[in-house]
Amino acid sequence: MADAIVLCGYSKVRYSTKPAGAYIVANVFRSVGLSCVVIDHVFALPLSDLEVLFRRYADERTKFVCVSTTLLGPIGSTINVMSECDQLLQPILSLLKTLAPNAKTIVGGSKITRGDLSSLPFDYQVK
């Protein structure tokens, strides 16, 4: 099981571009002795496949679930505001909250820094 799970997506950018912030956050967790897994392309997988991954890494001991909104969205999407991300994230976060009920949820990235806050019940929204 992981102490922290970082979710990130992929929308307008092709090839192998990844949101650097998600990997920086994961590195910080690891540098203080916490285990962390980054799950990239969260919208490229059906929820049933994500559940298999989440069950491998999330449980009541998981401390953090983080979401990077940079590049977030399905491949080819035009998501530019947090409210659109919220619609896609809601079922994913609900599933994670059932598996990791004690985890603090944190969202950050370009969609949040634009000023459009999430309406989902994140514990922290980092701008």
N, C-alpha and C positions, 0 to 999 in steps of 0.2 A: 504494500500500500504506500501511497505517496503522502507526504506532509502537505504538499501544495500541487495544485493542478492549474496549468495556464492554458487557456483556450485561445486560439487565434484562427483567423479565416483568410480568405483569399478572394479578391473580387476583380478589380480592374487590371491587375498586373499579371502578366503571363510569365512563363519560364519559371525560374525557381526563386523569385523574390519572396522573402519572408519578412514579417514585421519585426524589426530589430528589438523593439521595446519588450516584446514577450520573452525573447531569449535573454535580454539583460535582466529582467525580473527573475527568470529561472536561475540565472547565474548568481544573483544576490541571495536567493533562498539557499542554494547549494553552498555558497561561501560562508554561511552562518550555520552549516551543519544540518540543514533540512533537506529531505529528499523532494525532488520536484520533477514532474513530467510535463512536457509541452505537447498538447494535442493540436496539431495544425489541421487546416482544411475541415473545420467542424461542420461546415454546411455541405461538404462534398459527400458525406456519409449519411445514410438513413439513420433515424433515431435508434432503430434496433441494433445497428452496428455500433453506434456510439455507446449504447448501453453496455455492450460487451466490453468495450474499452474502459468505461467508467467503473464497471464492477471489478475490473482488474486493479484499478488504482485508487478508488475512493471508498472510504468507510467512515465510521464514527470518529476515527482518529485523525482524519484529514482536517488540517487547520485552515487552509485557504483555497478558494476557487477564484481564479483571476481571469478576466476577459480583456484581451487587447482588441480595441475597435479599429485599429489601423488595418486597412485592407479587408475589413470584415464584410462578409457577404458571399453568396455563391459566385462561382466563376462567371464573369460576364455581367454581373449585376451593376446597377447604377445607384446603389445605396450610398447616400451622402449625409444622412441625418440619423441621430440616435434612435428616434422613434421607429424607424424602419428596422434597425438592428434589434430593437426590443421585441418586435413581432417574431423574428426568427429565433431569438435567444430564449424566449419564455419557456418552450417545452424542454429545451436542453437544461436550463437552470433548474426547472422543477424536478427533473430526473436526478440531477446532481444533488439537490437539496434532500431528496429522499435517501440517497445513498450516503451522503456526508452531511448529516443534519447539524453538526457543530461547527462546520466550516464558515469562516467569514468570507463574504463575497465582495470582490473588488473589481471595478471596471475602470479602464483608462484607455488612452489612445486618442487618435485624431478626431474621432466623432465626438468625444466628450470635450476635448479642448476647443472645439468650435462653439461651445456654449449650449448645445442642445443636450440637457441632462436626461438620463435614463429615467423611465417611469417604473422600471422593475425595482424590487426591493433589495438593491445592493446595499451592503453595509457601508461601503466606501466608494465614492466616485472621485477619481483622481484627475484633476485638470492640469 
